[in-house]
Amino acid sequence: MIHSQRSADFILFIIALAWGTSYLLTDIVLREISPFWQTGLRFLIGFIVIALLSRDKLKNPSPATKKWSLILGTLLVGIYLGATFAIKYTSLTNAAFLSCITVAFIPIFSIFYGKKVPLKTWILVAFTTLGVGLLTLNDNFSFQLGHIKGDLFALFCSASYANHLILTEKAVSDAQVNPFQVGCFQLFVCSLINFALALLFEDFSLPSQPITYMSLVFLAIACTGLPFLIQPLALSYTTPAHTAIIYTLEPLVAAFLAWGIAGEVMSGQSLMGATILIASILYMELGTARKEKNEKA
């Protein structure tokens, strides 16, 4: 299926489109299924899809693989609950853009792991902060009180994902860790924790609308299970620069659907903030891609 850079880029493009639709679909599911149950079901179905398609690769995990699966799966809970509650409490547009600024948090967490961060990166973080402010504040720069809780959840999602990426890099550098198994088992850990939280804090009732079931299945398979299986193969055929550009489509698709289907409208200030965020994300991602290319040369 994937045999060239063109086909790999096309697959990544489809994944970015799927992730872009996930914000609207999550909003639909949340109308009938509460956040913990929704996230638990999504990741359990996603795990089952991966297990059925590649169960031979999941046999005999090492103790190190089990340890990192537990750690990363726990962090995954924070990522997706942040995103889910962001969708519940703020606009879809804000949730999409704020959940995608992970690259701005990585330098902050890198300091705690003893890594040096160049001045240029901090300047880009400052621009990202400016973009966040323009996107989330009113035109008179006062807080949007109706959205502030959701905006904070979206920022928590990005911060959790940054920490998850840093620790994932550390995990896969361990020779005793199987990266594929860690990636798969962390989905299962995430689902179990969400089910435990759901039993403690939420009630469950079967949805009455077919669209809820269809949206949940799409989220589990097209936005969780299949991308996990296909993405690593696609990344081996293309470049980090192409990947960075393609993945900036995610919040753009989410914003377009929020406007076209959910009826959300962005002010000129918010549009400027979103533009600054996309430009900052793209610049930092492309800078990382160039650095990786130079290190391999």
N, C-alpha and C positions, 0 to 999 in steps of 0.2 A: 504493500500500500504506500509506504514512504520509501522512495528510492532516489530522491534528488532534493536540492535545496528548495526548488519551487514547490514541490509537493509538501515538504516540511513546513514551509512558510504558510502554505494554504491550511494545513492542519492546525497550526498555531493561531491562524486567523479565525478559524472556526471555534477554537477553544476560547479565544478572547471574546467572540460574539456570545458564546454560551455564558461565560462569566458576566458579561454585561447585562444579559437578560435575567441573571440570578437575583438582582435587587428587586425587580418588579415581581418576579415569581415568588420570592420570599414574602413580599408584602401581601400577595394573594393568599399564600398558605397561612400566614399569621392571622388572617381573619377568622379561621376556624381551628387552628392548631397552635397552642401556646409555644413560646420560644424554645424551652428545653426539650419538649417532646418533638418539635419540628426538627431541631438540630440532631437529636439522637436518632430519629428515624432516617434522616438524610444520610448520616454517616454509616449507620448500620447497613442500609441498602447498598451504599457505595462500597463498603467493605465486602459484602457478599458478592457483588459483581466482580471485584478484583479476585476474590478467592476462587470463584468458579472458573475464571478465565486463566488463572495462573497458579493453581493450588500446589503444583509441584515445586514452585519456587519458594513456598512458604514453610517447607518442612524443616524441622530441627533448628530453630533459631538459637543463637548463642546467648549466654547470660548477658553479654554486653548489648546485644540487639534488644533483648527484653527490657533492659534498664532504660535505654534511650527511647524505646517505643513508649514506655510509661511517661518519661519526662516530656517528650515532644507531644504526645497525645494530650497531656494535661495542658500544655501551652496552647494546643490547638483549640481547646475548649474556650480559652480567653479570646482567641482570634474570632471565632465564628459567633460566639455569644455577643461580642462587641459589635460585629457587623449586623447580627440579627436584631439586637435591641436598638441599634442606630436606625435601621429601617423602620422599626416600630415607632420611634420617638422623634425622628426628624424627617426632612424631605428626602426622597430617593436620590436626588441630585447631590445633596450634601453628603449623604451616606456613601455614595459611590466615590466621589472625589476624595473625601477625607479618609476613607478606608484604603486608598491607593497610594498614600504618601509614605509608605514604609521606608523608602530610601532616605528620607529626612531623619528618621529615628535611628537608623543604623549607626551613624557617627556618634550619637549620644551614648548608645549602649556600648559601642566599641571602646570608649574610654574606660569603662568598668572592667573590660577584659584586657586592659593593658595595651591597646593599640593606639598609635598616633594618628590623628586626623589632620589633614592639611588645611591651611587657611581657606583655600578655594572652596572646600566642601562646606565650611561654616558659613561662607557667604551665600552659598546655594540654600543652606538650611534657613538663613535669614529671609531669602526671597520666598521660600516655601511658607514660612510663618506669615509673611505679608499676604500671600495668596489665601491662606487659611482665614486670615482676618477679613479680607475683602469678601470671601465667599460666605462666611458665617455671620457677620455683623450686619445690622441694618444700615441703610444709606447714611444715617447720621452717626454711624459707628457705635451705636448702642447694641447691647446684646439682644438677640432674638430669643426671648424667654421661652417661647413655645418650642424652640428647637435645641436649646442649649444642652439638655440631657442627652438627646440623640447624637448631637455633634461630639460630645465628650466620649460617648460609647464608640463612635467611629474612630476617633483619635486613639482610644484604648486598643481598638482592633489593629490599627497600623503599628502601634508601639509593641503589641504582643507579637505581631508577625515579624517585626525586626528582630526581636529577641529570639524568636523561633528560628529564623534564618541563620543567625550567628551560632546558635547551639547545634543546628543541623550540620553546619560546616564542621563543627568540632566533632560531632558524632561520627560522620562518615569518614573522618580522617583516621579513626580507630580501625586498625586492620581486622579486629575481631567483630566488627559491626557489618551486617549485610544491609546496604542502603535500601534495597528494594523491600526487604522485610520490614525495616523500620518504617518506611513510608506507608506500608500497608497496615501494619499492626497499630500505628498511632491513630488511624481512623477508627479502629475497633475500640481502643482506649477512650477516645473522644466520645464515641457513642455511649459507652457504658457510664461515663461520668455524667453525661447529659441525662440519661435515664434515671440515675440516682437523684440528681437535682430535681428532675420532673416529679418523681415520687414524693419528694419532700415538700415542694413548693407549688405544684400545679395539679389541676384536675385534667382528666382526659375524657374526651368524647369524640366519637367518630364523626368526621366531616359529613356534611349533607350535600355538598356541591361537587360534581365530577371534576370541575376545574381545579379544585384543591388537590385531589388525588393526582391528576395529570401533572400539575406543577411540582408536587413533591417528588414524583418519580423522575421527572426531567431534572430537577435539582440533584437528586441522588445519583443518577446515571450519567447524564450529559455534563453536569457541572462538578461532579466529584469522582465517581468511579472511573469512567472512560478517560478523562483528561490525565488522571494519575498514571494509567497504563500507557497512553499514547505519547504524552509530553516528553518523557525522557528520550524516546526514540527519535522524535522530531527534532529535539535540541541537538542531537548528535549529527544531524544533516545540515544545520543552518548555523548562523553566527549569532553571538550575543547581541550585536548591534541590531540585526533584523528582529530578534526576539523583543528587544527593548521597545522598538518602534511599534511592533504589532500589539504588544500588551498595553500600550497607552490607549488602545481602542476601548478597553474595558469600561472606564468611567464615561467615555464619550457615548458609547452605545447605551449605557444605563441612563445618562442624561437625556439622550434622544427619546428613549422609550418613556421616561418620566414626563417629558413634554408632550409626546404624541399620543400616549395612552392614558397616563395618570393626570394629565392636564396641568402639570407644574410649569411655572414660568420663571425664568431667571432674570433678575434685574441687570442693568448695565454693570453695576459694581460686582455682582456675583459672577457675571460672565468674565469680567476682567480677572477676578480672583482665580476662577477655574483655569483660565488661559495661563496665568503665571504658574499655577500648580503643574499643569501638563508640561510646560516648557522646562520647569525645574526638574521634574521627574525624568523627562526625556534626556536632559543634559547630563544628569547624574548617572543614569543607566548607560548612556553611550560612553561616558567617561570610564565607567567600570569595564565596559566591553573593550575599550582601547587598551586599558591597563592589562586586562587578561591576555589580550592578543600579544602585547609587548613581552609579557612574562613568558609566553610560550615560544616566542621567537628566539 
